[in-house]
Amino acid sequence: MSKKIGLFYGSTTGKTEAVAQMIQEELGGDDVVTLHDMSQAEAADFDEYECLIIGCPTWDIGELQSDWDGFYQDELENIDFSGKTVAYFGTGDQIGYSDNFQDAMGILETAISEKGGKTVGYTSTDGYDFDNSQGVKNGKFVGLAIDEDNQSDLTDKRVKDWTAQLKTEFGL
Ligand SMILES: Cc1cc2nc3c(=O)[nH]c(=O)nc-3n(C[C@H](O)[C@H](O)[C@H](O)COP(=O)(O)O)c2cc1C
């Protein structure tokens, strides 16, 4: 177990992967954050870290991205997240999918916190326009909500602000 952070992401068309790389860079690069693509990750990979970042876009109207979906069905329930601090980010499309914006982030946060993970990295919904999201709990996003489809000009600042927040909340 090390203080190093494991960032686990799924990405079908590359947007979430690009955000994962930005987050890695802002937190100090490869020495601090190890990237794991969910198309290749295994349950045992999660055991290596006490701090985790989970990245998942929402696909197919409120569903997890396909690599995360397979893992969620088959493996997630066998992982013990107790003692782990977990931050979440997602990418989504608030105009095209206004009733399901960032649902995946909320689905994963619910499952992982039920298995003992402590959630950090909540953010305000100010500056977004959507009707419904499973990614919102108690009036806040459970993590960082990125919209490369409609607000890509805001991504850089959102990532910078959030990673500064995480440095405190992870105790880096
Ligand atoms: C068929 C399809 C369904 C989608 N469904 C949703 C959705 O339900 N909610 C949402 O927020 N975004 C949705 N999106 C937008 C994607 O989440 C967004 O483009 C995301 O950045 C893709 O990430 P990726 O490139 O890492 O796979 C959908 C996009 C497509 C093409």
PDBQT file of the ligand as one rigid body, heavy atoms in Angstrom, charges set to zero:
ROOT
HETATM    1  C1  LIG A 201     -24.825   7.174 -27.937  1.00  0.00    +0.000 C 
HETATM    2  C2  LIG A 201     -24.359   8.109 -26.861  1.00  0.00    +0.000 A 
HETATM    3  C3  LIG A 201     -24.996   8.100 -25.635  1.00  0.00    +0.000 A 
HETATM    4  C4  LIG A 201     -24.612   8.987 -24.624  1.00  0.00    +0.000 A 
HETATM    5  N1  LIG A 201     -25.295   9.009 -23.417  1.00  0.00    +0.000 NA
HETATM    6  C5  LIG A 201     -24.981   9.954 -22.493  1.00  0.00    +0.000 A 
HETATM    7  C6  LIG A 201     -25.727  10.061 -21.283  1.00  0.00    +0.000 A 
HETATM    8  O1  LIG A 201     -26.685   9.325 -21.032  1.00  0.00    +0.000 OA
HETATM    9  N2  LIG A 201     -25.364  11.015 -20.385  1.00  0.00    +0.000 N 
HETATM   10  C7  LIG A 201     -24.314  11.874 -20.605  1.00  0.00    +0.000 A 
HETATM   11  O2  LIG A 201     -24.025  12.716 -19.750  1.00  0.00    +0.000 OA
HETATM   12  N3  LIG A 201     -23.588  11.794 -21.763  1.00  0.00    +0.000 NA
HETATM   13  C8  LIG A 201     -23.888  10.860 -22.695  1.00  0.00    +0.000 A 
HETATM   14  N4  LIG A 201     -23.155  10.786 -23.864  1.00  0.00    +0.000 N 
HETATM   15  C9  LIG A 201     -22.011  11.708 -24.058  1.00  0.00    +0.000 C 
HETATM   16  C10 LIG A 201     -20.683  11.041 -23.680  1.00  0.00    +0.000 C 
HETATM   17  O3  LIG A 201     -20.676  10.665 -22.340  1.00  0.00    +0.000 OA
HETATM   18  C11 LIG A 201     -19.525  12.027 -23.897  1.00  0.00    +0.000 C 
HETATM   19  O4  LIG A 201     -19.351  12.293 -25.268  1.00  0.00    +0.000 OA
HETATM   20  C12 LIG A 201     -18.238  11.511 -23.283  1.00  0.00    +0.000 C 
HETATM   21  O5  LIG A 201     -17.312  12.571 -23.178  1.00  0.00    +0.000 OA
HETATM   22  C13 LIG A 201     -17.602  10.358 -24.055  1.00  0.00    +0.000 C 
HETATM   23  O6  LIG A 201     -16.478   9.919 -23.334  1.00  0.00    +0.000 OA
HETATM   24  P1  LIG A 201     -15.340   9.003 -23.959  1.00  0.00    +0.000 P 
HETATM   25  O7  LIG A 201     -14.832   9.703 -25.199  1.00  0.00    +0.000 OA
HETATM   26  O8  LIG A 201     -14.283   8.935 -22.914  1.00  0.00    +0.000 OA
HETATM   27  O9  LIG A 201     -15.920   7.664 -24.270  1.00  0.00    +0.000 OA
HETATM   28  C14 LIG A 201     -23.538   9.892 -24.871  1.00  0.00    +0.000 A 
HETATM   29  C15 LIG A 201     -22.898   9.898 -26.129  1.00  0.00    +0.000 A 
HETATM   30  C16 LIG A 201     -23.321   9.029 -27.122  1.00  0.00    +0.000 A 
HETATM   31  C17 LIG A 201     -22.629   9.107 -28.463  1.00  0.00    +0.000 C 
ENDROOT
TORSDOF 0
